[in-house]
Amino acid sequence: MAFLTGIFASMGLGGGMVLIVYLTVFAGFSQIAAQGINLVFFIPIAIISLVLHTKNKLVEWKKAVPAVLWGTAAVIISAWLANRIEQSLLSKAFGIFLILMGLKELFFKSEKHKFKRV
């Protein structure tokens, strides 16, 4: 599983995507449960990343605070919607999302972001 995660991460797809696919396809979890587990796994990683990036002066707090507030609102609304959408539709929507992201990665090159030290 770690090997597949490494392959997908090198293509720009995160480990969370791999975790959701693993939980739904191989471990038998529902789509909504897999997405919830993925969010729970994300929280400690996000906190550690925030601490490390803050320590290295890579966080622009004027941009980060609104992003966190709007992101939190989006998560609450999305979780509410996900609980009201039929399981098969949620799984199909996630599959379409993965296909679109894969096509984007294959056919559209993005410029490398250059980070500057403050």
C-alpha positions as a Markdown table, in Angstrom:
| # | Residue | x | y | z |
|---|---|---|---|---|
| 1 | Met | 0.0 | 0.0 | 0.0 |
| 2 | Ala | 2.8 | 2.4 | 0.8 |
| 3 | Phe | 4.3 | 1.8 | -2.7 |
| 4 | Leu | 1.0 | 2.8 | -4.3 |
| 5 | Thr | 0.7 | 5.8 | -2.1 |
| 6 | Gly | 4.2 | 6.9 | -3.2 |
| 7 | Ile | 3.3 | 6.4 | -6.9 |
| 8 | Phe | 0.1 | 8.4 | -6.6 |
| 9 | Ala | 1.8 | 11.1 | -4.5 |
| 10 | Ser | 4.5 | 11.5 | -7.2 |
| 11 | Met | 1.7 | 12.2 | -9.7 |
| 12 | Gly | 0.3 | 14.9 | -7.5 |
| 13 | Leu | -2.5 | 12.8 | -5.9 |
| 14 | Gly | -2.4 | 12.7 | -2.2 |
| 15 | Gly | -2.3 | 9.8 | 0.2 |
| 16 | Gly | -5.8 | 10.7 | 1.3 |
| 17 | Met | -7.1 | 9.7 | -2.1 |
| 18 | Val | -5.3 | 6.3 | -1.8 |
| 19 | Leu | -6.7 | 5.8 | 1.7 |
| 20 | Ile | -10.3 | 6.4 | 0.6 |
| 21 | Val | -9.9 | 4.0 | -2.4 |
| 22 | Tyr | -8.3 | 1.4 | -0.1 |
| 23 | Leu | -11.0 | 1.7 | 2.5 |
| 24 | Thr | -13.9 | 1.5 | 0.1 |
| 25 | Val | -12.6 | -1.1 | -2.4 |
| 26 | Phe | -10.5 | -3.4 | -0.2 |
| 27 | Ala | -11.7 | -2.9 | 3.4 |
| 28 | Gly | -15.4 | -2.7 | 2.7 |
| 29 | Phe | -16.1 | 0.7 | 4.3 |
| 30 | Ser | -18.9 | 2.9 | 2.9 |
| 31 | Gln | -17.8 | 6.0 | 1.0 |
| 32 | Ile | -19.0 | 8.3 | 3.7 |
| 33 | Ala | -17.2 | 6.4 | 6.5 |
| 34 | Ala | -14.0 | 6.3 | 4.4 |
| 35 | Gln | -14.2 | 10.1 | 3.8 |
| 36 | Gly | -14.7 | 10.7 | 7.5 |
| 37 | Ile | -11.8 | 8.5 | 8.4 |
| 38 | Asn | -9.6 | 10.3 | 5.9 |
| 39 | Leu | -10.6 | 13.7 | 7.5 |
| 40 | Val | -9.7 | 12.4 | 11.0 |
| 41 | Phe | -6.3 | 11.2 | 9.7 |
| 42 | Phe | -5.7 | 14.6 | 8.1 |
| 43 | Ile | -6.2 | 16.7 | 11.3 |
| 44 | Pro | -2.9 | 15.7 | 13.1 |
| 45 | Ile | -0.9 | 15.9 | 9.9 |
| 46 | Ala | -2.3 | 19.4 | 9.2 |
| 47 | Ile | -1.5 | 20.6 | 12.7 |
| 48 | Ile | 2.1 | 19.3 | 12.4 |
| 49 | Ser | 2.5 | 20.8 | 9.0 |
| 50 | Leu | 1.2 | 24.2 | 10.2 |
| 51 | Val | 3.6 | 24.2 | 13.2 |
| 52 | Leu | 6.6 | 23.3 | 10.9 |
| 53 | His | 5.7 | 25.8 | 8.2 |
| 54 | Thr | 5.1 | 28.5 | 10.8 |
| 55 | Lys | 8.5 | 27.8 | 12.4 |
| 56 | Asn | 10.1 | 28.1 | 8.9 |
| 57 | Lys | 8.2 | 31.4 | 8.3 |
| 58 | Leu | 6.3 | 30.0 | 5.3 |
| 59 | Val | 2.7 | 30.8 | 6.5 |
| 60 | Glu | 1.1 | 34.0 | 5.4 |
| 61 | Trp | -1.4 | 34.4 | 8.2 |
| 62 | Lys | -3.4 | 37.2 | 6.5 |
| 63 | Lys | -4.2 | 34.6 | 3.8 |
| 64 | Ala | -4.3 | 31.5 | 6.0 |
| 65 | Val | -6.9 | 32.7 | 8.5 |
| 66 | Pro | -9.7 | 33.4 | 5.9 |
| 67 | Ala | -8.8 | 30.1 | 4.1 |
| 68 | Val | -9.2 | 28.2 | 7.4 |
| 69 | Leu | -12.5 | 29.9 | 8.2 |
| 70 | Trp | -14.0 | 29.3 | 4.7 |
| 71 | Gly | -12.5 | 25.8 | 4.6 |
| 72 | Thr | -14.2 | 25.0 | 7.9 |
| 73 | Ala | -17.5 | 26.3 | 6.7 |
| 74 | Ala | -17.1 | 24.2 | 3.5 |
| 75 | Val | -16.4 | 21.1 | 5.4 |
| 76 | Ile | -19.5 | 21.5 | 7.6 |
| 77 | Ile | -21.7 | 22.1 | 4.6 |
| 78 | Ser | -20.1 | 19.2 | 2.6 |
| 79 | Ala | -20.5 | 16.8 | 5.5 |
| 80 | Trp | -24.1 | 17.7 | 5.9 |
| 81 | Leu | -24.7 | 17.2 | 2.1 |
| 82 | Ala | -22.7 | 13.9 | 2.1 |
| 83 | Asn | -25.0 | 12.5 | 4.7 |
| 84 | Arg | -28.0 | 13.3 | 2.6 |
| 85 | Ile | -26.7 | 12.0 | -0.8 |
| 86 | Glu | -27.2 | 8.4 | -1.7 |
| 87 | Gln | -24.1 | 6.2 | -1.2 |
| 88 | Ser | -23.9 | 5.1 | -4.8 |
| 89 | Leu | -24.1 | 8.7 | -6.1 |
| 90 | Leu | -21.4 | 9.8 | -3.7 |
| 91 | Ser | -19.1 | 7.0 | -4.8 |
| 92 | Lys | -19.7 | 7.8 | -8.5 |
| 93 | Ala | -19.0 | 11.5 | -7.8 |
| 94 | Phe | -15.7 | 10.6 | -6.1 |
| 95 | Gly | -14.8 | 8.3 | -9.1 |
| 96 | Ile | -15.5 | 11.1 | -11.6 |
| 97 | Phe | -13.5 | 13.5 | -9.5 |
| 98 | Leu | -10.5 | 11.1 | -9.5 |
| 99 | Ile | -10.8 | 10.6 | -13.3 |
| 100 | Leu | -10.9 | 14.4 | -13.9 |
| 101 | Met | -7.9 | 15.0 | -11.6 |
| 102 | Gly | -6.0 | 12.2 | -13.4 |
| 103 | Leu | -6.7 | 13.8 | -16.8 |
| 104 | Lys | -5.6 | 17.2 | -15.5 |
| 105 | Glu | -2.4 | 15.7 | -14.3 |
| 106 | Leu | -1.8 | 14.0 | -17.6 |
| 107 | Phe | -2.6 | 16.7 | -20.0 |
| 108 | Phe | -2.1 | 20.1 | -18.3 |
| 109 | Lys | 1.3 | 21.0 | -17.1 |
| 110 | Ser | 1.5 | 23.4 | -14.2 |
| 111 | Glu | 4.3 | 25.7 | -13.5 |
| 112 | Lys | 6.4 | 24.9 | -10.5 |
| 113 | His | 5.8 | 27.2 | -7.6 |
| 114 | Lys | 8.8 | 28.9 | -6.4 |
| 115 | Phe | 8.8 | 29.5 | -2.6 |
| 116 | Lys | 10.8 | 32.4 | -1.3 |
| 117 | Arg | 12.2 | 32.5 | 2.2 |
| 118 | Val | 11.1 | 35.5 | 4.2 |
